[in-house]
Protein backbone atom coordinates (compact mmCIF):
# COMPACT_ATOMS: atom_id res chain seq x y z
CA UNK A 1 0.00 0.00 0.00
CA UNK A 2 1.02 3.62 -0.31
CA UNK A 3 0.87 4.80 3.29
CA UNK A 4 4.03 6.42 4.60
CA UNK A 5 5.77 4.50 7.34
CA UNK A 6 7.01 5.64 10.75
CA UNK A 7 5.00 8.79 11.27
CA UNK A 8 5.23 10.28 7.81
CA UNK A 9 8.47 8.84 6.42
CA UNK A 10 7.85 6.81 3.27
CA UNK A 11 10.79 4.46 3.65
CA UNK A 12 10.15 2.41 0.52
CA UNK A 13 9.91 5.52 -1.65
CA UNK A 14 13.20 6.79 -0.23
CA UNK A 15 14.81 3.38 -0.80
CA UNK A 16 13.50 3.31 -4.37
CA UNK A 17 14.92 6.78 -5.01
CA UNK A 18 18.34 5.70 -3.71
CA UNK A 19 18.26 2.45 -5.67
CA UNK A 20 17.28 4.24 -8.89
CA UNK A 21 20.21 6.63 -8.48
CA UNK A 22 22.59 3.70 -8.15
CA UNK A 23 21.01 1.80 -11.04
CA UNK A 24 21.40 4.85 -13.30
CA UNK A 25 24.92 5.53 -11.95
CA UNK A 26 24.01 9.09 -11.04
CA UNK A 27 25.68 9.19 -7.65
CA UNK A 28 22.63 10.65 -5.90
CA UNK A 29 18.98 9.76 -5.25
CA UNK A 30 16.58 10.24 -8.15
CA UNK A 31 13.70 12.70 -7.58
CA UNK A 32 10.39 10.88 -8.03
CA UNK A 33 7.03 12.24 -9.13
CA UNK A 34 3.99 10.22 -8.04
CA UNK A 35 1.89 8.69 -10.82
CA UNK A 36 -1.60 7.22 -10.62
CA UNK A 37 -1.51 3.59 -9.61
CA UNK A 38 -3.54 0.54 -10.61
CA UNK A 39 -5.80 -1.76 -8.64
CA UNK A 40 -2.90 -3.72 -7.20
CA UNK A 41 -0.24 -3.09 -4.58
CA UNK A 42 2.37 -1.55 -6.89
CA UNK A 43 3.19 2.15 -6.83
CA UNK A 44 4.46 4.15 -9.80
CA UNK A 45 6.67 7.22 -9.99
CA UNK A 46 8.14 9.18 -12.89
CA UNK A 47 11.84 9.87 -12.55
CA UNK A 48 12.88 13.48 -13.07
CA UNK A 49 15.74 12.39 -15.29
CA UNK A 50 16.46 12.48 -19.01
CA UNK A 51 15.15 10.32 -20.50
CA UNK A 52 12.31 10.00 -18.03
CA UNK A 53 11.59 6.54 -16.72
CA UNK A 54 8.91 5.00 -14.53
CA UNK A 55 10.15 3.77 -11.15
CA UNK A 56 8.02 1.00 -9.68
CA UNK A 57 7.67 -0.01 -6.05
CA UNK A 58 6.43 -3.61 -6.26
CA UNK A 59 6.55 -5.06 -2.72
CA UNK A 60 7.65 -8.68 -3.16
CA UNK A 61 5.51 -9.89 -0.26
CA UNK A 62 2.36 -8.60 -2.03
CA UNK A 63 3.35 -8.78 -5.71
CA UNK A 64 5.63 -10.84 -7.94
CA UNK A 65 8.18 -8.51 -9.54
CA UNK A 66 10.16 -11.41 -11.02
CA UNK A 67 7.08 -12.52 -12.93
CA UNK A 68 6.46 -8.94 -14.12
CA UNK A 69 9.95 -8.81 -15.60
CA UNK A 70 9.62 -12.24 -17.21
CA UNK A 71 6.20 -11.54 -18.76
CA UNK A 72 7.30 -8.10 -20.00
CA UNK A 73 10.31 -9.67 -21.69
CA UNK A 74 8.31 -12.53 -23.24
CA UNK A 75 5.65 -10.21 -24.67
CA UNK A 76 8.24 -7.78 -26.04
CA UNK A 77 10.11 -10.62 -27.73
CA UNK A 78 6.85 -11.51 -29.48
CA UNK A 79 6.12 -8.01 -30.73
CA UNK A 80 3.93 -6.48 -28.00
CA UNK A 81 5.10 -3.06 -26.83
CA UNK A 82 5.28 -3.54 -23.10
CA UNK A 83 7.56 -1.12 -21.23
CA UNK A 84 11.19 -2.10 -21.56
CA UNK A 85 12.72 -2.98 -18.18
CA UNK A 86 15.79 -0.76 -17.82
CA UNK A 87 16.77 -2.15 -14.40
CA UNK A 88 15.24 -4.38 -11.75
CA UNK A 89 15.94 -5.66 -8.25
CA UNK A 90 13.28 -8.32 -7.81
CA UNK A 91 14.33 -9.13 -4.24
CA UNK A 92 13.62 -5.58 -3.11
CA UNK A 93 10.75 -5.17 -5.58
CA UNK A 94 12.18 -2.15 -7.40
CA UNK A 95 12.08 -1.59 -11.18
CA UNK A 96 12.87 1.10 -13.71
CA UNK A 97 10.69 0.93 -16.83
CA UNK A 98 10.40 2.70 -20.14
CA UNK A 99 7.94 5.59 -19.86
CA UNK A 100 5.06 5.04 -22.29
CA UNK A 101 3.51 8.42 -21.51
CA UNK A 102 0.18 9.46 -20.01
CA UNK A 103 -2.18 9.10 -22.97
CA UNK A 104 -4.53 6.27 -22.08
CA UNK A 105 -6.83 5.01 -24.81
CA UNK A 106 -9.78 6.12 -22.66
CA UNK A 107 -8.79 9.79 -22.96
CA UNK A 108 -8.87 9.65 -26.77
CA UNK A 109 -12.14 7.79 -27.28
CA UNK A 110 -15.24 9.48 -28.65
CA UNK A 111 -17.84 8.66 -31.27
CA UNK A 112 -15.60 9.85 -34.10
CA UNK A 113 -12.24 8.44 -33.00
CA UNK A 114 -13.35 5.05 -31.73
CA UNK A 115 -13.32 3.18 -35.05
CA UNK A 116 -9.71 4.02 -35.85
CA UNK A 117 -8.44 3.60 -32.29
CA UNK A 118 -10.20 0.27 -31.78
CA UNK A 119 -8.79 -0.93 -35.10
CA UNK A 120 -5.31 -0.28 -33.67
CA UNK A 121 -5.85 -2.01 -30.34
CA UNK A 122 -7.80 -4.92 -31.85
CA UNK A 123 -4.88 -5.49 -34.23
CA UNK A 124 -2.61 -5.53 -31.17
CA UNK A 125 -4.93 -8.01 -29.48
CA UNK A 126 -4.69 -10.30 -32.49
CA UNK A 127 -0.89 -10.19 -32.18
CA UNK A 128 -1.20 -11.02 -28.48
CA UNK A 129 -3.43 -14.01 -29.21
CA UNK A 130 -0.95 -15.39 -31.74
CA UNK A 131 1.84 -15.62 -29.16
CA UNK A 132 2.83 -19.23 -28.43
CA UNK A 133 2.23 -20.73 -25.00
CA UNK A 134 4.82 -20.79 -22.25
CA UNK A 135 3.55 -23.25 -19.65
CA UNK A 136 5.94 -22.04 -16.98
CA UNK A 137 4.83 -18.42 -17.44
CA UNK A 138 1.09 -18.43 -18.17
CA UNK A 139 -1.04 -20.60 -15.87
CA UNK A 140 -4.35 -21.92 -17.21
CA UNK A 141 -7.39 -19.74 -16.70
CA UNK A 142 -9.23 -22.84 -15.55
CA UNK A 143 -12.61 -23.46 -13.97
CA UNK A 144 -11.24 -23.17 -10.44
CA UNK A 145 -9.72 -19.74 -11.04
CA UNK A 146 -12.72 -18.40 -12.95
CA UNK A 147 -15.08 -19.69 -10.26
CA UNK A 148 -13.00 -18.17 -7.47
CA UNK A 149 -13.28 -14.82 -9.23
CA UNK A 150 -17.07 -14.97 -9.47
CA UNK A 151 -17.42 -15.91 -5.81
CA UNK A 152 -16.02 -12.47 -4.95
CA UNK A 153 -19.49 -11.05 -5.69
CA UNK A 154 -21.47 -12.78 -2.93
CA UNK A 155 -18.70 -12.20 -0.41
CA UNK A 156 -17.67 -8.60 -1.09
CA UNK A 157 -20.66 -6.97 -2.79
CA UNK A 158 -23.58 -8.78 -1.20
CA UNK A 159 -22.30 -9.55 2.29
CA UNK A 160 -19.58 -7.05 3.12
CA UNK A 161 -20.69 -3.95 1.22
CA UNK A 162 -24.48 -4.33 1.26
CA UNK A 163 -24.95 -6.45 4.39
CA UNK A 164 -27.00 -9.10 2.55
CA UNK A 165 -26.57 -12.63 3.90
CA UNK A 166 -27.10 -15.27 1.22
CA UNK A 167 -29.39 -18.17 1.98
CA UNK A 168 -29.07 -21.68 0.59
CA UNK A 169 -31.39 -20.89 -2.31
CA UNK A 170 -29.30 -17.81 -3.24
CA UNK A 171 -26.11 -19.84 -3.20
CA UNK A 172 -27.60 -22.63 -5.32
CA UNK A 173 -28.86 -20.16 -7.90
CA UNK A 174 -25.50 -18.43 -8.17
CA UNK A 175 -23.58 -21.69 -8.42
CA UNK A 176 -25.89 -22.81 -11.25
CA UNK A 177 -25.31 -19.58 -13.18
CA UNK A 178 -21.58 -19.75 -12.50
CA UNK A 179 -21.51 -23.31 -13.86
CA UNK A 180 -23.14 -22.23 -17.12
CA UNK A 181 -20.57 -19.46 -17.58
CA UNK A 182 -17.72 -21.87 -16.84
CA UNK A 183 -19.01 -24.35 -19.41
CA UNK A 184 -19.12 -21.58 -22.02
CA UNK A 185 -15.54 -20.52 -21.22
CA UNK A 186 -14.35 -24.12 -21.54
CA UNK A 187 -15.90 -24.42 -25.03
CA UNK A 188 -13.70 -21.68 -26.43
CA UNK A 189 -10.26 -21.85 -28.04
CA UNK A 190 -7.61 -21.07 -25.46
CA UNK A 191 -5.06 -18.32 -26.10
CA UNK A 192 -2.86 -15.88 -24.22
CA UNK A 193 -5.11 -13.63 -22.12
CA UNK A 194 -3.84 -10.26 -20.88
CA UNK A 195 -6.70 -10.30 -18.33
CA UNK A 196 -7.16 -6.51 -18.13
CA UNK A 197 -7.11 -5.45 -21.78
CA UNK A 198 -9.11 -2.23 -21.54
CA UNK A 199 -8.94 1.49 -22.18
CA UNK A 200 -6.90 2.37 -19.08
CA UNK A 201 -4.17 -0.17 -19.82
CA UNK A 202 -3.57 0.73 -23.47
CA UNK A 203 -1.35 3.72 -24.11
CA UNK A 204 -1.79 5.69 -27.34
CA UNK A 205 1.47 6.98 -28.80
CA UNK A 206 1.05 8.92 -32.03
CA UNK A 207 2.82 7.25 -34.93
CA UNK A 208 3.71 4.16 -32.89
CA UNK A 209 1.98 0.96 -31.88
CA UNK A 210 -0.06 1.12 -28.68
CA UNK A 211 1.76 0.48 -25.44
CA UNK A 212 0.39 -2.30 -23.24
CA UNK A 213 0.64 -2.15 -19.44
CA UNK A 214 -0.68 -4.07 -16.40
CA UNK A 215 -0.02 -7.41 -18.07
CA UNK A 216 1.63 -9.24 -15.18
CA UNK A 217 -1.41 -11.43 -14.39
CA UNK A 218 -1.60 -12.87 -17.92
CA UNK A 219 -2.96 -16.42 -18.22
CA UNK A 220 -3.87 -18.97 -20.88
CA UNK A 221 -7.62 -18.87 -21.35
CA UNK A 222 -10.76 -18.20 -23.43
CA UNK A 223 -10.38 -16.36 -26.73
CA UNK A 224 -13.16 -13.85 -25.99
CA UNK A 225 -11.92 -12.73 -22.57
CA UNK A 226 -9.74 -9.80 -23.65
CA UNK A 227 -12.21 -8.91 -26.39
CA UNK A 228 -14.95 -8.55 -23.76
CA UNK A 229 -12.60 -6.55 -21.50
CA UNK A 230 -12.10 -4.04 -24.31
CA UNK A 231 -15.53 -3.85 -25.95
CA UNK A 232 -17.53 -4.12 -22.72
CA UNK A 233 -15.10 -1.83 -20.90
CA UNK A 234 -16.01 -1.00 -17.29
CA UNK A 235 -15.18 2.68 -17.94
CA UNK A 236 -16.87 3.43 -21.28
CA UNK A 237 -19.87 1.99 -23.10
CA UNK A 238 -20.83 1.68 -26.78
CA UNK A 239 -24.19 0.75 -28.31
CA UNK A 240 -24.85 -2.98 -28.52
CA UNK A 241 -25.19 -3.00 -32.32
CA UNK A 242 -21.81 -1.34 -32.75
CA UNK A 243 -20.16 -3.72 -30.30
CA UNK A 244 -21.58 -6.79 -32.00
CA UNK A 245 -20.29 -5.56 -35.35
CA UNK A 246 -16.81 -5.19 -33.89
CA UNK A 247 -17.04 -8.62 -32.27
CA UNK A 248 -17.97 -10.43 -35.48
CA UNK A 249 -15.39 -8.51 -37.49
CA UNK A 250 -12.74 -9.56 -34.99
CA UNK A 251 -13.91 -13.18 -35.15
CA UNK A 252 -13.48 -13.17 -38.95
CA UNK A 253 -10.00 -11.65 -38.65
CA UNK A 254 -8.98 -14.13 -35.94
CA UNK A 255 -10.24 -17.00 -38.07
CA UNK A 256 -8.20 -15.79 -41.05
CA UNK A 257 -5.12 -15.55 -38.82
CA UNK A 258 -5.53 -19.10 -37.54
CA UNK A 259 -6.35 -18.05 -33.98
CA UNK A 260 -9.88 -19.35 -34.33
CA UNK A 261 -11.47 -22.18 -36.27
CA UNK A 262 -14.70 -21.48 -38.12
CA UNK A 263 -17.51 -20.81 -35.66
CA UNK A 264 -21.10 -19.69 -36.18
CA UNK A 265 -21.59 -15.95 -35.54
CA UNK A 266 -24.27 -16.56 -32.90
CA UNK A 267 -21.99 -18.99 -31.08
CA UNK A 268 -19.15 -16.47 -30.99
CA UNK A 269 -21.51 -13.72 -29.80
CA UNK A 270 -22.77 -15.99 -27.02
CA UNK A 271 -19.21 -16.81 -26.01
CA UNK A 272 -18.47 -13.06 -25.93
CA UNK A 273 -21.61 -12.16 -23.97
CA UNK A 274 -21.19 -14.91 -21.40
CA UNK A 275 -17.47 -14.30 -20.96
CA UNK A 276 -18.22 -10.61 -20.42
CA UNK A 277 -20.80 -11.55 -17.79
CA UNK A 278 -18.24 -13.72 -15.97
CA UNK A 279 -15.85 -10.76 -15.92
CA UNK A 280 -18.51 -8.32 -14.77
CA UNK A 281 -19.65 -10.63 -11.97
CA UNK A 282 -16.03 -10.67 -10.82
CA UNK A 283 -15.79 -6.86 -11.04
CA UNK A 284 -19.01 -6.44 -9.05
CA UNK A 285 -17.16 -8.06 -6.17
CA UNK A 286 -13.69 -6.77 -6.94
CA UNK A 287 -14.46 -3.04 -6.83
CA UNK A 288 -16.08 -3.30 -3.37
CA UNK A 289 -13.08 -5.33 -2.19
CA UNK A 290 -10.70 -2.66 -3.45
CA UNK A 291 -12.71 -0.10 -1.47
CA UNK A 292 -13.27 -2.04 1.76
CA UNK A 293 -10.03 -4.01 2.06
CA UNK A 294 -7.49 -1.89 0.20
CA UNK A 295 -8.81 1.62 0.82
CA UNK A 296 -9.04 2.47 -2.88
CA UNK A 297 -11.80 5.05 -3.15
CA UNK A 298 -12.22 5.52 -6.88
CA UNK A 299 -13.85 2.31 -8.09
CA UNK A 300 -17.37 2.25 -6.62
CA UNK A 301 -18.74 5.02 -8.90
CA UNK A 302 -17.93 2.77 -11.89
CA UNK A 303 -20.18 -0.04 -10.62
CA UNK A 304 -23.45 1.24 -12.18
CA UNK A 305 -22.07 0.66 -15.69
CA UNK A 306 -20.95 -2.84 -14.68
CA UNK A 307 -24.44 -3.49 -13.29
CA UNK A 308 -25.92 -2.33 -16.59
CA UNK A 309 -23.76 -4.77 -18.55
CA UNK A 310 -24.54 -7.67 -16.22
CA UNK A 311 -28.29 -7.13 -16.31
CA UNK A 312 -28.45 -6.50 -20.06
CA UNK A 313 -26.65 -9.73 -20.86
CA UNK A 314 -28.31 -11.96 -18.27
CA UNK A 315 -31.77 -10.75 -19.34
CA UNK A 316 -30.99 -11.55 -22.99
CA UNK A 317 -30.52 -15.30 -22.39
CA UNK A 318 -33.26 -17.41 -20.75
CA UNK A 319 -30.67 -19.61 -19.02
CA UNK A 320 -29.14 -16.58 -17.32
CA UNK A 321 -32.27 -14.59 -16.53
CA UNK A 322 -32.60 -16.03 -13.00
CA UNK A 323 -29.40 -14.15 -12.15
CA UNK A 324 -30.93 -10.85 -13.31
CA UNK A 325 -34.15 -11.54 -11.40
CA UNK A 326 -32.22 -12.34 -8.21
CA UNK A 327 -29.94 -9.30 -8.55
CA UNK A 328 -32.88 -6.96 -9.12
CA UNK A 329 -34.88 -8.36 -6.20
CA UNK A 330 -32.17 -8.80 -3.57
CA UNK A 331 -29.22 -6.51 -4.30
CA UNK A 332 -30.38 -3.62 -6.46
CA UNK A 333 -32.66 -2.03 -3.82
CA UNK A 334 -29.70 -1.99 -1.40
CA UNK A 335 -27.35 -0.64 -4.07
CA UNK A 336 -29.74 2.20 -4.89
CA UNK A 337 -29.35 3.49 -1.33
CA UNK A 338 -25.57 3.84 -1.67
CA UNK A 339 -24.22 7.40 -1.92
CA UNK A 340 -22.04 6.50 -4.94
CA UNK A 341 -24.93 5.07 -6.95
CA UNK A 342 -26.39 6.59 -10.12
CA UNK A 343 -29.11 5.06 -12.30
CA UNK A 344 -27.52 2.02 -13.93
CA UNK A 345 -29.93 2.26 -16.91
CA UNK A 346 -28.12 5.33 -18.22
CA UNK A 347 -24.62 4.55 -16.95
CA UNK A 348 -22.13 5.11 -19.73
CA UNK A 349 -24.77 6.55 -22.04
CA UNK A 350 -22.98 9.88 -22.45
CA UNK A 351 -20.12 7.98 -24.07
CA UNK A 352 -22.22 6.18 -26.65
Beta strands, then each sheet from edge to edge (+ up, - down):
strand 1: 32-35
strand 2: 43-47
strand 3: 53-57
strand 4: 85-89
strand 5: 94-98
strand 6: 190-193
strand 7: 202-203
strand 8: 211-212
strand 9: 219-222
sheet 1: 1+ 2- 3+ 5- 4+
sheet 2: 6+ 9-
sheet 3: 7+ 8-
end
